[in-house]
Amino acid sequence: MQQQGPQEFFGYDLGLDSDLMFVVSLLLVIVGLFLAFAGRKAWRHVMSFIGAMIGGLIGFALGTAVGGWIVGLIVGMLASIVGSALFVFLANVAIGVTAGLLAFIVVGALTASTVVGLVAGLIAFVVTFVYIEAAIGVVTAVVGGLLVGIGVMWLDQEMLVVLVAMLGSMVLGGAFQMMVLKDEAELKSRARALGASSSVAEKAMAAPVPPPMPVRTCSRCGAQMDYIPEYNRYYCQRCARYD
């Protein structure tokens, strides 16, 4: 085994307590695997919860300062709803901006052209924002793989094992999330097709509407007559007779 230097976690030296270091390392591996293989599912819920908490606290503070704790509770609940939706949107925008910035830096450096870098960054931002679900899957897979690598490294494993665990989690986790996303898209497409076919079938099974009958006037008074489908005859309201 290779010797590792002291590992710090929030300012605490884990090397002083081997049992605590093992638990923290194992948690990092578990959380990392969860993010790598299911991070896209948890992302929206986590961001929504954080936004709701932040919005609720801000709304409660402002409402309490203006009209007391009752107003604070009401404003806080409304602000938590707004904050939940807003934080999810801002988190998605942040992923798009990050992708655009990275594309701008890389392409700008390779081409030595700021204009080309800006165009590449804009394209990367738009593509990422349009395919945000796939982007979230890739980002969470990368973050999860990094956490797995750190956890395995803190378990005092060889660097080769650390690299294999980290890259394997990233690649396999990202591929798994893309497969799940593809299956979800296919299920939605089938549901829409099934709904369309059901609508067509319902229309086909509906009772046919008889075509409108031509207008006919009474031979006696010249008034317009009504067609009575039950008797397949015309009836004059003025003369009170069938024709």
C-alpha positions as CSV (number, residue, x, y, z in Angstrom):
1,M,0.0,0.0,0.0
2,Q,1.2,3.5,-0.8
3,Q,1.5,6.0,2.1
4,Q,-1.1,8.8,2.0
5,G,-0.6,12.2,3.6
6,P,-3.1,13.5,6.1
7,Q,-6.6,13.9,4.7
8,E,-8.6,16.8,5.9
9,F,-12.4,17.0,5.8
10,F,-13.9,20.4,6.7
11,G,-10.7,21.2,8.7
12,Y,-10.7,17.9,10.5
13,D,-7.7,15.6,10.0
14,L,-9.2,12.2,9.2
15,G,-5.8,10.6,9.5
16,L,-6.2,10.9,13.3
17,D,-9.2,8.6,13.3
18,S,-9.0,5.6,10.9
19,D,-12.5,4.5,11.6
20,L,-13.9,7.9,10.8
21,M,-11.8,8.1,7.7
22,F,-13.1,4.8,6.5
23,V,-16.7,5.8,7.1
24,V,-16.3,9.2,5.3
25,S,-14.5,7.5,2.4
26,L,-17.2,4.9,2.1
27,L,-19.9,7.6,2.1
28,L,-18.0,9.5,-0.6
29,V,-18.0,6.3,-2.7
30,I,-21.7,5.6,-2.1
31,V,-22.7,9.2,-2.8
32,G,-20.4,9.3,-5.9
33,L,-21.9,6.1,-7.3
34,F,-25.4,7.5,-6.7
35,L,-24.6,10.7,-8.5
36,A,-22.9,8.9,-11.4
37,F,-25.8,6.5,-12.0
38,A,-28.9,8.4,-10.8
39,G,-27.8,12.1,-10.4
40,R,-30.1,13.3,-13.2
41,K,-33.1,12.1,-11.2
42,A,-32.0,13.7,-8.0
43,W,-30.8,16.9,-9.5
44,R,-34.1,18.6,-10.0
45,H,-35.4,17.6,-6.6
46,V,-32.3,18.8,-4.8
47,M,-32.3,22.1,-6.7
48,S,-36.0,22.6,-6.1
49,F,-35.6,21.9,-2.4
50,I,-32.6,24.3,-2.1
51,G,-34.5,27.0,-4.0
52,A,-37.6,26.5,-1.8
53,M,-35.6,26.8,1.4
54,I,-33.8,30.0,0.2
55,G,-36.9,31.6,-1.1
56,G,-38.9,30.7,2.0
57,L,-36.3,32.1,4.3
58,I,-36.0,35.4,2.4
59,G,-39.7,35.7,2.0
60,F,-40.3,35.1,5.7
61,A,-37.7,37.6,6.7
62,L,-39.1,40.3,4.5
63,G,-42.7,39.5,5.4
64,T,-41.9,39.6,9.1
65,A,-40.1,42.9,8.8
66,V,-43.1,44.4,7.0
67,G,-46.2,43.0,8.8
68,G,-45.3,40.5,11.5
69,W,-44.8,36.7,11.6
70,I,-48.2,35.9,10.1
71,V,-47.4,38.0,7.0
72,G,-44.0,36.5,7.1
73,L,-45.4,32.9,6.9
74,I,-47.7,33.8,4.0
75,V,-44.9,35.6,2.1
76,G,-42.5,32.8,2.9
77,M,-44.7,30.1,1.5
78,L,-45.3,32.1,-1.7
79,A,-41.6,32.9,-2.0
80,S,-40.7,29.2,-1.5
81,I,-42.8,28.2,-4.5
82,V,-41.2,30.9,-6.6
83,G,-37.8,30.1,-5.3
84,S,-38.2,26.4,-6.1
85,A,-39.0,27.0,-9.8
86,L,-36.5,29.9,-10.2
87,F,-33.6,27.9,-8.6
88,V,-34.2,25.0,-11.0
89,F,-34.2,27.3,-14.0
90,L,-31.1,29.2,-12.8
91,A,-29.3,25.9,-12.1
92,N,-30.0,24.9,-15.7
93,V,-28.8,28.2,-17.0
94,A,-25.6,27.9,-14.9
95,I,-24.9,24.5,-16.5
96,G,-25.3,26.1,-20.0
97,V,-23.2,29.1,-19.1
98,T,-20.4,26.8,-17.7
99,A,-20.5,24.7,-21.0
100,G,-20.4,27.9,-23.1
101,L,-17.5,29.3,-21.0
102,L,-15.4,26.1,-21.4
103,A,-16.1,26.0,-25.1
104,F,-15.1,29.7,-25.4
105,I,-11.8,29.1,-23.5
106,V,-10.8,25.9,-25.4
107,V,-11.8,27.0,-28.9
108,G,-10.5,30.5,-28.4
109,A,-7.1,29.1,-27.3
110,L,-6.9,26.6,-30.1
111,T,-7.9,29.0,-32.9
112,A,-6.4,32.1,-31.3
113,S,-9.6,33.9,-32.3
114,T,-11.9,35.6,-29.8
115,V,-14.8,35.7,-32.3
116,V,-14.6,32.0,-33.1
117,G,-14.4,31.3,-29.3
118,L,-17.5,33.4,-28.7
119,V,-19.4,31.6,-31.5
120,A,-18.4,28.2,-30.1
121,G,-19.4,29.3,-26.6
122,L,-22.8,30.5,-27.8
123,I,-23.4,27.3,-29.7
124,A,-22.4,25.2,-26.6
125,F,-24.7,27.3,-24.4
126,V,-27.7,26.8,-26.7
127,V,-27.1,23.1,-27.3
128,T,-26.6,22.5,-23.6
129,F,-29.7,24.4,-22.6
130,V,-31.8,22.6,-25.2
131,Y,-30.5,19.2,-24.2
132,I,-30.3,20.1,-20.5
133,E,-31.4,16.7,-19.3
134,A,-28.5,15.0,-21.1
135,A,-26.1,17.7,-19.9
136,I,-27.2,17.2,-16.3
137,G,-26.6,13.5,-16.7
138,V,-23.1,14.1,-17.9
139,V,-22.3,16.6,-15.2
140,T,-23.6,14.4,-12.4
141,A,-21.7,11.5,-13.8
142,V,-18.4,13.5,-13.8
143,V,-19.0,14.8,-10.3
144,G,-19.9,11.4,-9.1
145,G,-16.8,9.8,-10.6
146,L,-14.6,12.4,-8.9
147,L,-16.2,11.7,-5.5
148,V,-15.7,7.9,-6.1
149,G,-12.1,8.6,-6.9
150,I,-11.5,10.7,-3.8
151,G,-13.2,8.0,-1.6
152,V,-11.2,5.2,-3.1
153,M,-8.0,7.2,-2.7
154,W,-8.8,7.9,1.0
155,L,-9.3,4.1,1.4
156,D,-5.5,3.9,0.8
157,Q,-5.7,2.2,-2.6
158,E,-3.2,2.3,-5.5
159,M,-3.4,5.2,-7.9
160,L,-4.3,2.8,-10.7
161,V,-7.3,1.5,-8.8
162,V,-8.3,5.1,-8.0
163,L,-8.1,6.1,-11.7
164,V,-10.1,2.9,-12.8
165,A,-12.8,3.5,-10.2
166,M,-13.1,7.2,-11.1
167,L,-13.1,6.8,-14.9
168,G,-15.3,3.7,-14.7
169,S,-17.9,5.5,-12.6
170,M,-17.9,8.5,-15.0
171,V,-18.2,6.4,-18.2
172,L,-20.5,3.7,-17.0
173,G,-22.7,6.1,-15.0
174,G,-23.0,8.6,-17.9
175,A,-23.8,5.8,-20.3
176,F,-26.4,4.4,-17.9
177,Q,-28.1,7.8,-17.5
178,M,-28.2,8.3,-21.2
179,M,-29.8,4.9,-21.7
180,V,-32.5,5.8,-19.1
181,L,-33.1,9.2,-20.7
182,K,-33.5,7.5,-24.1
183,D,-36.0,5.0,-22.6
184,E,-38.0,7.8,-21.1
185,A,-38.1,9.6,-24.4
186,E,-39.3,6.5,-26.1
187,L,-42.0,5.9,-23.5
188,K,-43.2,9.5,-23.9
189,S,-43.3,9.1,-27.7
190,R,-45.3,5.9,-27.4
191,A,-47.7,7.5,-24.9
192,R,-48.3,10.4,-27.4
193,A,-48.8,7.9,-30.3
194,L,-51.2,5.9,-28.1
195,G,-53.1,9.0,-27.2
196,A,-53.4,10.0,-30.9
197,S,-54.5,6.6,-32.0
198,S,-57.1,6.4,-29.2
199,S,-58.5,9.8,-30.3
200,V,-58.7,8.6,-33.9
201,A,-60.5,5.4,-32.7
202,E,-62.9,7.3,-30.6
203,K,-63.8,9.5,-33.6
204,A,-64.2,6.5,-35.8
205,M,-66.5,4.8,-33.3
206,A,-68.6,7.9,-32.7
207,A,-72.1,7.8,-34.2
208,P,-72.2,9.3,-37.7
209,V,-73.9,12.7,-37.9
210,P,-76.5,12.7,-40.6
211,P,-76.0,15.2,-43.4
212,P,-78.2,18.3,-43.2
213,M,-81.4,17.9,-45.2
214,P,-82.3,20.4,-47.9
215,V,-84.6,23.2,-47.1
216,R,-88.2,22.6,-48.1
217,T,-91.2,24.9,-48.1
218,C,-94.9,24.1,-47.4
219,S,-97.0,23.7,-50.6
220,R,-99.9,25.4,-48.9
221,C,-98.6,28.5,-47.0
222,G,-95.0,28.7,-48.4
223,A,-93.4,28.6,-44.9
224,Q,-90.2,26.7,-44.3
225,M,-90.8,23.2,-43.1
226,D,-88.9,21.2,-40.4
227,Y,-87.4,17.8,-41.2
228,I,-88.4,15.1,-38.6
229,P,-85.8,12.3,-38.7
230,E,-88.1,9.8,-36.7
231,Y,-90.7,9.9,-39.5
232,N,-88.4,10.9,-42.3
233,R,-90.9,13.5,-43.3
234,Y,-91.2,17.3,-43.3
235,Y,-93.6,19.1,-40.9
236,C,-95.1,22.6,-41.3
237,Q,-95.5,24.4,-37.9
238,R,-97.9,26.9,-39.4
239,C,-100.3,24.4,-41.0
240,A,-99.6,21.7,-38.4
241,R,-99.3,19.0,-41.0
242,Y,-96.8,16.6,-42.6
243,D,-95.9,16.7,-46.2
